[in-house]
C-alpha cells in the first residue's frame, strides 16, 4: 500500500463546539510562539475538528479556514463560527489546491498527526499551504524514554494506547521523530516546547517551524 492510499475514516462524533481539555495546555504556548498577530492574518487549521481552535484566532481578527474529515465537526464549526471558512477535506499534500486559496501566513494543526497512517503527505501539504516565510505550528502527545519507561513500569500501555479505541492514536511521536518529519518536508528554524506535567513526562509537545523564503 502506498503512502497516498485512502484509509477508512470514522467520524469523531463532535456534538458541540466547546474546547477540549487539551486547549488549556497548548493554546498559551501556541500564542507565545506566534506572538502578536495582525488583524487579517490568514490562518489555516489542518484537522480543525469542531473549530474551537479556529475560534481563538477569529477572536484576534484573523481570517481563518479550517479543514477536517469530520462532517459533524465541520457542521459544528460552521454553526459556531460563521465568519470562518470550514471544509470537509483530507489532510494531505493537496490541501491548498483543494481549497482553491492563496498560501497562508500561518498553518496550525493540533493533536492530529498521531492519528495518521501516512504523516508525510500531511506534513508536505501543510508546508505547501504556507507562503514563503510562513509559520507552522503542530502539537501531538509527547513520548520519550522516561515517559515510555514509566508507562511500562506502571503497566499502563493497554489504557494509554488502547487498540480498541476506534480512530485513536496509531503513531507515538518523540521530539526526535517529529523533528525528523518536519525537517524532511522542508521546515526550518524548528523549535520544541514540552507542555503539561513535569519536564520529560510532558503531556503533549508543540513544534514551531517556518517555510523557507
DAURHU-V391537 format. One record per pair of residues at least 6 apart in sequence whose C-alpha atoms are under 6 Angstrom apart, sorted by sequence separation. I is the first residue (numbers start at 1). J is the second residue. If there is no record, write none. Layout:
i=I j=J
i=I j=J
This chain:
i=196 j=202
i=195 j=202
i=196 j=203
i=194 j=202
i=195 j=203
i=195 j=204
i=195 j=205
i=194 j=205
i=193 j=205
i=193 j=206
i=192 j=206
i=192 j=207
i=191 j=207
i=191 j=208
i=48 j=66
i=190 j=208
i=48 j=67
i=49 j=68
i=65 j=84
i=67 j=86
i=69 j=88
i=190 j=209
i=42 j=62
i=44 j=64
i=47 j=67
i=48 j=68
i=64 j=84
i=65 j=85
i=66 j=86
i=67 j=87
i=68 j=88
i=69 j=89
i=189 j=209
i=40 j=61
i=41 j=62
i=42 j=63
i=43 j=64
i=44 j=65
i=45 j=66
i=46 j=67
i=47 j=68
i=65 j=86
i=67 j=88
i=68 j=89
i=69 j=90
i=188 j=209
i=39 j=61
i=40 j=62
i=41 j=63
i=42 j=64
i=44 j=66
i=67 j=89
i=187 j=209
i=188 j=210
i=39 j=62
i=40 j=63
i=50 j=73
i=187 j=210
i=49 j=73
i=50 j=74
i=187 j=211
i=50 j=76
i=51 j=77
i=103 j=129
i=104 j=130
i=50 j=77
i=103 j=130
i=104 j=131
i=93 j=121
i=103 j=131
i=106 j=134
i=108 j=136
i=110 j=138
i=111 j=139
i=92 j=121
i=93 j=122
i=105 j=134
i=106 j=135
i=107 j=136
i=108 j=137
i=109 j=138
i=110 j=139
i=111 j=140
i=92 j=122
i=95 j=125
i=106 j=136
i=108 j=138
i=143 j=173
i=144 j=174
i=91 j=122
i=93 j=124
i=94 j=125
i=143 j=174
i=93 j=125
i=142 j=174
i=17 j=50
i=19 j=52
i=92 j=125
i=96 j=129
i=17 j=52
i=115 j=169
i=147 j=201
i=114 j=169
i=115 j=170
i=114 j=170
i=114 j=171
i=14 j=72
i=11 j=70
i=14 j=73
i=17 j=76
i=124 j=185
i=142 j=203
i=42 j=104
i=45 j=107
i=141 j=203
i=142 j=204
i=42 j=105
i=43 j=106
i=44 j=107
i=45 j=108
i=46 j=109
i=141 j=204
i=142 j=205
i=43 j=107
i=45 j=109
i=140 j=204
i=140 j=205
i=139 j=205
i=139 j=206
i=138 j=206
i=138 j=207
i=137 j=207
i=137 j=208
i=136 j=208
i=136 j=209
i=135 j=209
i=136 j=210
i=135 j=210
i=134 j=210
i=133 j=210
i=134 j=211
i=133 j=211
i=132 j=211
i=133 j=212
i=132 j=212
i=133 j=213
i=132 j=213
i=3 j=118
